[in-house]
């Protein structure tokens, strides 16, 4: 998964949920600057932080999120 695309998808979902970066960072136990770096694609997100964000954003599991934002192809 491309870090930049993943970051864009995370930012879009956060905004869709009507959440501010500070709220999300506090929930995930990370610094708001770190979250900005994730969303800007400047830093790879840890699986633990990614999982916490997916839970907060209520999108199902990680594969659901990746599919919804077309970050992985649906191979048949």
Backbone bond lengths (Angstrom), bond angles and torsions (degrees), N, CA, C in turn:
res aa  C-N    CA-C-N  psi(-1)  N-CA   C-N-CA  omega(-1)  CA-C   N-CA-C  phi
1 X - - - 1.458 - - 1.526 108.84 -
2 X 1.304 116.26 132.40 1.452 122.27 179.22 1.527 110.21 -70.92
3 X 1.324 117.31 127.98 1.465 123.03 -176.22 1.527 111.08 -60.69
4 X 1.315 117.31 -40.62 1.470 121.41 -178.85 1.530 110.41 -65.44
5 X 1.325 117.79 -45.94 1.468 121.95 179.41 1.524 111.02 -64.34
6 X 1.318 116.00 -40.88 1.458 119.93 178.31 1.522 110.32 -61.81
7 X 1.320 116.25 -43.50 1.458 120.63 178.83 1.516 112.20 -60.34
8 X 1.324 116.51 -44.25 1.465 120.87 178.69 1.526 110.10 -60.97
9 X 1.329 116.89 -43.89 1.462 120.89 179.65 1.530 111.18 -63.15
10 X 1.317 116.72 -40.87 1.470 119.93 178.60 1.524 110.88 -63.37
11 X 1.315 116.41 -41.98 1.459 120.27 179.54 1.527 111.18 -65.35
12 X 1.323 116.52 -44.43 1.468 120.64 178.20 1.517 110.49 -58.65
13 X 1.324 116.81 -46.35 1.472 119.81 -178.09 1.521 111.12 -65.60
14 X 1.323 117.39 -39.78 1.460 120.36 177.69 1.526 109.75 -59.58
15 X 1.317 115.83 -45.31 1.463 120.08 179.87 1.525 111.74 -66.32
16 X 1.337 117.24 -38.22 1.462 121.01 176.48 1.528 111.16 -60.18
17 X 1.326 115.91 -34.45 1.467 121.62 179.55 1.525 112.09 -79.78
18 X 1.321 117.09 -7.42 1.457 121.01 -179.64 1.517 113.60 70.79
19 X 1.322 116.08 31.32 1.458 120.98 -177.27 1.517 111.31 -105.13
20 X 1.313 115.58 146.01 1.455 122.10 175.46 1.517 109.62 -89.73
21 X 1.316 115.34 152.45 1.459 121.23 -178.66 1.533 111.60 -55.88
22 X 1.330 117.82 -41.24 1.469 120.52 -179.48 1.525 111.91 -62.64
23 X 1.330 116.75 -39.84 1.472 120.33 178.97 1.527 110.75 -63.07
24 X 1.317 114.95 -46.49 1.463 120.69 -177.58 1.528 110.66 -64.95
25 X 1.316 116.31 -43.66 1.469 120.46 179.86 1.520 110.96 -61.41
26 X 1.326 116.12 -42.21 1.468 119.89 178.82 1.531 110.38 -62.00
27 X 1.329 116.94 -44.82 1.468 121.45 179.32 1.532 110.89 -60.19
28 X 1.327 115.43 -43.57 1.471 120.28 -176.27 1.520 113.04 -81.08
29 X 1.337 117.03 -10.25 1.457 120.46 179.89 1.519 112.93 74.01
30 X 1.337 115.48 32.60 1.458 120.00 179.15 1.526 109.51 -126.23
31 X 1.307 115.84 165.97 1.451 121.94 177.90 1.535 109.03 -74.78
32 X 1.333 118.88 141.39 1.464 120.48 177.54 1.537 113.12 -56.22
33 X 1.332 117.34 -33.50 1.472 120.34 176.15 1.521 111.44 -64.67
34 X 1.326 116.12 -35.77 1.464 120.27 177.71 1.517 109.58 -64.79
35 X 1.324 116.64 -44.29 1.459 120.62 178.11 1.534 110.01 -60.99
36 X 1.329 117.12 -41.80 1.462 120.32 177.51 1.522 110.32 -59.58
37 X 1.331 116.69 -42.20 1.469 120.55 178.24 1.518 111.36 -62.87
38 X 1.330 117.04 -39.20 1.473 120.29 175.74 1.522 109.96 -61.88
39 X 1.334 116.26 -48.64 1.457 121.16 -176.14 1.535 112.21 -68.26
40 X 1.298 117.36 -29.02 1.469 121.51 178.40 1.528 112.48 -86.53
41 X 1.339 116.69 -3.51 1.454 120.74 179.38 1.511 113.61 73.40
42 X 1.322 116.42 22.03 1.463 121.40 -179.29 1.525 112.61 -90.81
43 X 1.313 115.88 -10.43 1.466 119.92 -175.26 1.528 108.63 -150.36
44 X 1.331 116.48 139.96 1.456 120.54 176.15 1.520 108.97 -73.34
45 X 1.319 115.66 140.40 1.452 121.20 -179.44 1.527 109.56 -88.85
46 X 1.316 116.10 141.13 1.466 119.54 176.54 1.528 108.59 -72.69
47 X 1.291 116.63 153.95 1.463 120.91 -179.44 1.527 110.54 -63.46
48 X 1.323 117.25 -34.14 1.469 120.72 179.29 1.522 110.41 -66.24
49 X 1.321 117.56 -46.63 1.468 120.76 178.28 1.520 110.44 -64.82
50 X 1.310 117.14 -41.66 1.468 121.07 179.04 1.529 110.42 -60.24
51 X 1.311 116.64 -45.12 1.467 121.17 179.53 1.530 110.78 -61.54
52 X 1.324 117.36 -43.09 1.468 120.48 178.93 1.527 110.94 -61.77
53 X 1.330 116.68 -41.49 1.459 119.91 179.41 1.525 111.19 -65.77
54 X 1.319 117.14 -41.70 1.464 121.20 178.62 1.529 110.43 -60.58
55 X 1.326 116.30 -40.64 1.471 119.77 177.00 1.522 110.68 -63.37
56 X 1.313 116.98 -47.38 1.458 121.63 -179.28 1.527 110.89 -62.00
57 X 1.316 117.51 -41.02 1.455 122.21 -176.44 1.531 113.22 -80.76
58 X 1.331 116.25 -4.78 1.469 123.12 175.26 1.532 113.31 50.72
59 X 1.309 115.85 56.77 1.464 119.99 179.58 1.527 112.57 -113.10
60 X 1.296 117.71 17.94 1.457 120.18 -177.33 1.512 109.28 89.56
61 X 1.326 115.51 -134.53 1.462 118.10 179.54 1.528 110.17 -102.54
62 X 1.296 115.83 -178.33 1.460 120.96 -175.47 1.524 111.33 -59.78
63 X 1.333 117.59 -42.76 1.468 119.34 -178.93 1.532 111.09 -65.18
64 X 1.344 117.82 -34.56 1.467 120.56 176.03 1.526 110.24 -60.92
65 X 1.313 116.01 -44.63 1.469 120.83 179.42 1.522 110.43 -62.28
66 X 1.322 116.46 -48.26 1.456 120.43 -178.24 1.520 111.61 -62.34
67 X 1.337 116.95 -38.05 1.466 120.89 178.27 1.525 110.80 -69.67
68 X 1.324 117.57 -44.90 1.463 121.54 -177.75 1.518 111.01 -58.08
69 X 1.301 117.00 -40.41 1.455 120.98 -177.88 1.530 112.15 -97.23
70 X 1.344 115.88 17.30 1.473 123.01 174.78 1.523 113.05 53.17
71 X 1.313 115.65 39.53 1.455 119.54 179.68 1.530 112.01 -90.90
72 X 1.318 115.19 -14.00 1.462 119.89 171.89 1.525 107.35 -134.01
73 X 1.306 116.58 149.46 1.453 120.44 179.36 1.525 109.82 -85.49
74 X 1.315 115.79 142.24 1.451 121.63 177.76 1.528 108.28 -82.93
75 X 1.313 115.93 96.62 1.471 121.16 -179.59 1.513 109.24 -80.84
76 X 1.319 115.62 132.35 1.471 119.90 179.96 1.490 110.42 -106.13
